[in-house]
């Protein structure tokens, strides 16, 4: 699934957030189609920036909190729209969960460490 397609899915179910006790959310992640996204500190939050592909350089997520769930926002880079969501780190996997109208939630993508 490309970053663009992920972002379109995010229109209907957006998600982002964090790390489970002690597992780092920061660093590089590979999307389901192999594009690389980098998660770094940005102020008191964590920001995800596309490192390769069509949307290179674009911020697609900002999450914050003490964990293990990090609520925040995700941006559909093709439409330029931002939505609420969450990320969860599970070892070498980062699950992005999205919710439609805050009620219908599901994992929309799972990224892995390179």
C-alpha positions as CSV (number, residue, x, y, z in Angstrom):
1,X,0.0,0.0,0.0
2,X,1.6,3.3,-1.0
3,X,1.8,6.3,1.3
4,X,-0.9,8.0,-0.9
5,X,-3.2,5.0,-0.6
6,X,-2.5,4.8,3.2
7,X,-3.5,8.5,3.3
8,X,-6.7,7.8,1.5
9,X,-7.5,5.1,3.9
10,X,-6.8,7.6,6.6
11,X,-9.6,9.7,5.3
12,X,-12.0,7.0,6.6
13,X,-10.0,5.7,9.5
14,X,-7.0,7.6,10.8
15,X,-4.5,6.5,13.3
16,X,-1.3,7.1,15.1
17,X,0.5,6.5,18.3
18,X,3.2,5.1,20.2
19,X,5.4,2.9,22.0
20,X,4.8,0.1,24.4
21,X,6.8,0.3,27.6
22,X,10.4,1.1,26.6
23,X,10.1,0.4,22.9
24,X,11.3,3.3,20.8
25,X,8.9,4.9,18.4
26,X,11.8,7.0,17.0
27,X,13.8,6.0,14.0
28,X,13.1,4.6,10.5
29,X,10.1,2.5,9.5
30,X,9.3,0.8,6.2
31,X,5.7,1.2,5.0
32,X,3.8,-1.8,3.6
33,X,5.1,-0.8,0.1
34,X,8.7,-0.4,1.2
35,X,8.8,3.4,1.4
36,X,10.7,4.8,4.4
37,X,9.3,7.1,7.1
38,X,11.3,8.6,9.8
39,X,9.9,9.3,13.3
40,X,11.7,12.0,15.3
41,X,11.2,14.3,18.3
42,X,9.6,17.6,17.3
43,X,9.2,19.7,20.4
44,X,7.2,17.6,23.0
45,X,5.7,15.4,20.2
46,X,7.0,12.8,17.7
47,X,6.7,13.6,14.0
48,X,6.7,11.2,11.1
49,X,8.2,12.5,7.8
50,X,8.3,10.6,4.5
51,X,11.9,9.9,3.6
52,X,11.5,8.3,0.2
53,X,9.0,8.2,-2.6
54,X,6.5,10.7,-4.1
55,X,5.8,12.5,-0.8
56,X,9.4,12.7,0.4
57,X,9.9,15.5,2.9
58,X,6.2,15.7,3.9
59,X,5.2,15.4,7.5
60,X,2.4,12.8,7.7
61,X,2.0,12.4,11.5
62,X,2.4,14.1,14.8
63,X,1.7,12.2,18.1
64,X,2.5,12.8,21.7
65,X,1.9,11.4,25.2
66,X,3.6,9.1,27.7
67,X,2.8,5.9,25.9
68,X,2.2,3.1,25.3
69,X,-0.5,4.8,23.1
70,X,0.4,8.1,21.4
71,X,-2.7,9.9,20.2
72,X,-2.2,12.5,17.5
73,X,-2.8,13.5,13.9
74,X,-2.1,12.0,10.5
75,X,-2.1,13.9,7.2
76,X,-3.2,12.5,3.9
77,X,-0.3,13.9,1.7
78,X,-2.3,13.6,-1.5
79,X,-5.3,15.6,-0.2
80,X,-3.5,17.8,2.4
81,X,-6.1,16.9,5.0
82,X,-5.4,16.0,8.6
83,X,-7.2,13.5,10.9
84,X,-7.0,12.1,14.4
85,X,-5.4,8.7,15.1
86,X,-2.9,6.7,17.0
87,X,0.3,4.6,16.7
88,X,1.4,1.5,18.7
89,X,4.9,0.0,18.7
90,X,5.0,-3.8,19.0
91,X,8.7,-4.7,18.9
92,X,9.9,-4.2,15.4
93,X,6.4,-3.3,14.1
94,X,4.5,0.0,14.2
95,X,0.7,-0.3,13.9
96,X,-1.2,2.7,12.7
97,X,-4.8,2.7,13.8
98,X,-7.5,4.9,12.5
99,X,-11.0,5.7,13.5
100,X,-14.0,6.8,11.5
101,X,-16.0,9.4,13.5
102,X,-14.1,8.3,16.6
103,X,-16.1,5.1,16.8
104,X,-15.1,2.6,14.1
105,X,-11.4,1.9,14.7
106,X,-9.0,-0.5,12.9
107,X,-5.4,-0.9,12.1
108,X,-4.9,0.7,8.7
109,X,-1.3,-0.2,8.2
110,X,1.6,-2.0,9.9
111,X,5.1,-0.7,9.3
112,X,8.3,-2.6,10.2
113,X,11.9,-1.7,11.0
114,X,14.3,-1.8,8.1
